[in-house]
Structure formats: structure tokens, C-alpha cells
Amino acid sequence: MPGGEQLQERADVQQVVLSRHEFQEKAKEIHRQLGLDYQKVRGGIALLCSPLEIKGPEDLYSACETQEKLKILILDGVTDIHNAAAIIRTASFYGVHKILIGGRDSFKMTPSFFKIASGGPEHLDIIQAGSLPKVVRNIQKRSVMVWALSEHADEDSIDPPSSKIGLVLGAEDRGVSHALLRECEGALALRPLGKSPSLNVSVAAAIAMERLFS
């Protein structure tokens, strides 16, 4: 329906119906205004909302000191938006409170990322830090036990003795960085039962969260 016809009004949402052509042209305009590369918006519906608040390490430190139970997921060098979005959606399913990511070597929060994440980022806090090893050291001083997922680990199961747990996931090509692995309490491996030696990081993340966070 052309011409920006109004639908049922809500106090907090302005609803507008456009023709297919007008819809994509409006999407192009909004992408330009936000400095984003335009990609065709599929499905015929879009939501323009305020940016997601990205918090700093101090928010994480405060939670470590005030919350009795805490689930923290640490993404070390995960750059693919499809993997990152799937991981965050799964993290929301497992009740993760905080996602810690790096600065330069992390995924970009594009419209495609939020679409794939299917609302997951709305249910947890995303923390961004310049130095992940430094933040991990600081949260360990605040009674958080941090474990990494690594194919080179000796352990394939653990019974976390703490109610505050951090899980580190690395990039698919190199895994968890040595600098961050050295800061962890230990590492956990997923043992293959068949001929495929490894898993996609988002699938591995789901299995690891089931073991540590459930």
C-alpha cells in the first residue's frame, strides 16, 4: 500500500505501510544515514529503533560484586556475524547475563546481525573491552571462574565449583588466543565421536553452554 498509510496506532511505535519499491528505497536512505552498507531488506518488514547500549568493563565488575549468580560468555576473535548472532541467541536461551567482546577483532553489529540473533541481544548485556585478558584477570579477582573451550584441552567435562562462571570461545581458525588462554582456570574440550574433527563455533558454543550453564 503506497503513500505511508498509518496502521493501528501505538504510543511507542509508529507503523507505516509502503509499496515494495518505496520500502526498499526508504531502507536505502536509512542505511546511508546510519553509515551502513545497504542490503536488500527481505520479508517486507523492518523496525527502526534506538541503538543497543554497549557497556564497558565497569558494568561487568559491578555485576561480579553484587550478583550471587553470574553467567558470562567471552568471545575472543569471533568476527563472523552469523556465528556471533547464533551464539548470542543461544546465550539468551541459557540465561547468560553478560557477553564480553573485544574491540578491533570482533564482529560488527549490523542489521543482518540483529535479524539473525532473533532478539537475543535484548535479553543480556554486551560488554566491550580493549583487552580481554585484563578483564578476565579482574573478574577472577571478583570470584568468577573462567574456563576456555579448546580442542587441545585434557578435560571434557567439569563440575563448576562456583556460581559465577565465565566461558571463553575463540575464533574458528585459531581458537582462543594464547594470551587469554593463560588467564583461564582451565580448558574444556569436546571430543568427536565420529570422523569430523571439529564443529562450527556456534554449535560448539551451544554444547559448552549446556555443560557449564545448565
ABEGO torsion letter per residue (X at the ends): XBGGBBBBBBAABBBBBBBAAAAAAAAAAAAAAAGBBBBBBBGGBBBBBBBBBBBBAAAAAAAAAABABBBBBBBBGBABAAAAAAAAAAAAAAGBABBBBBAAABBBBBAAAAAAAGGAAAABBBBBBABAAAAAAAAAAAGBBBBBBBAABABABBBBABABBBBBBBBAAAEBBAAAAAABABBBBBBBABABABBBAAAAAAAAAAAAAX
